[in-house]
Amino acid sequence: EKYHIHSVFGVAQPRECPGVPTKVLSPRATWNNDEAYYKTAFKLTNAFRENFKKFEEHASEEIRRGGPQRYAF
């Protein structure tokens, strides 16, 4: 319960951090437009995956699983 798994990037985000406003801990909450946020998040994950293809053959399965797991349509 101390962490939230990001729905696009798959990383654990802390729900609380001393001295940090809760809103800042959620990237989506810092945007005024959910649709624009998710569109940008998926654009970033797709760019990451495309770029990582250059290095994929040198990475272990554990490293490959560490990247974004969802694709934009």
Secondary structure as UniProt FT lines:
FT   STRAND          3..5
FT   TURN            7..9
FT   STRAND          12..14
FT   TURN            18..19
FT   HELIX           22..25
FT   HELIX           28..30
FT   HELIX           34..52
FT   TURN            53..55
FT   HELIX           56..58
FT   HELIX           61..65
//
